[in-house]
Amino acid sequence: MIRYILKRLGQTLIVLVFVSIFAFSLIRLAPGNPALLMLPDGAPEEAVKAMEVKMGLDKPLYIQYFRYMGNVLHGDFGISSSYRTAVGPLIWARLPYTIKLSLVSVAVGCMLCIPLGIIAGSHRGSAIDFAAMFFAVLGQAMAPVWLAVLLIYVFAVELGWLPAIGCGTLAHYVLPVFTLAYPMAAETTRIGRSGMIDTLSEDYITATYAKGIRPVVVNWKYAFKNAICPVIMLVGIRLCMFLAGAVIVETIFAWPGIGQLLTQAVGNRDYAMVQSLLLVCAALFAVVNLVVDIITSLIDPRIVLE
C-alpha cells in the first residue's frame, strides 16, 4: 500500500509540473502586454520598459518560468493587475468559500444518491427503481443555469423564503448547494444503480444468498462494497470540478469563491491571477484524485495489484 501511495504521489507531482508549464505558456501566448495593465493609460514607452524589467518580462521564457515557480514555492504568486495587490492573499481569502460550498454540495449529493442508487439497484423494476431513475434523468436533463434561475425565481422572488445572492447565513447555502448537488446526485444515482445491478449478478452474491443470509445484509455488507467504488470515483471528479470553481453557480448567486474570481480575472485580462488560479485548481484536482485513489484502494485492494 505504501508503495502504491508513493507511486501515485510521484505521478501527482509530475502532473503538477506539466500543468504549471502549460499554464505559464498559455498566459504568455495570450495577446497583450502584462506590463501595460500595471500602468495608467497612455504611459510612456520608458515606463513600460521599466515595468517589463521589474516584472522580469525582459528575460527568456525559461528563466521567467523558473523564477515564477521559485516564487510560488515561497508563497508569492505575483501581483494582480486588477487589484494592484498580491495574488496569493486574494486567492486564499476566496478559496475557503469555494471549499465550503463544494464540500456541503458533495455531502448533500452523497446523502441523496448513495442510498437511492443502492436501493434502486437492489429492487430492479420496482416502483422505487422507477422513482430513482425519474429522479436521475430529470436531474441530468436540467442545465445548471436553468436550474439556478428557476430556484431563484421560485424560492427567492415569488415565495421570498431564501436569499438569492450572498453567503452570510446558512440560508444562503440552500439554493447554490441544491444547484450543484442535484445534477451530481442524479448522475451518481445511475452509476450506483448500474454498479449494484452488475454486482448482484455475480456468482459469489448468488452463493451468499444460498447460505440463507438475509437480502438486506447481502446487499449492504457484500454487494455495496464493490458497487461503491465507481460512485466514489465519480464523486471525486465532481468534487474536483466544484473546487476548481463552480463558475456558473458562483456568478449567478454572487458567491465570493475562486470561480467568480476567475471570471473577473479573465474579463480583466489579469494574467497573474489567471495563471495562479489555474495552478491552484490543478493542485486541488491532483490532491482530490490522490485521496480518491487511496480510498478506493483501501476498499478494493485489487487496485493496488494492477
QUIGIPE-V185686 format. One line per field, one symbol per residue. burial: 1 if it has 9 or more other ideal C-beta (glycine too) atoms within 8 Angstrom, else 0. A space follows every 50 residues. Layout:
burial->???
This chain:
burial->00011001100100110011101111100000011111100000001100 11101110000011101110110000111111000111011001101110 11111101110111011111111000011011101111110101001110 11011100000110000000011111111111111111111111111111 01001001100000001110011111111111111101110111111111 11111111111111110011111111111111111111111111111011 001000
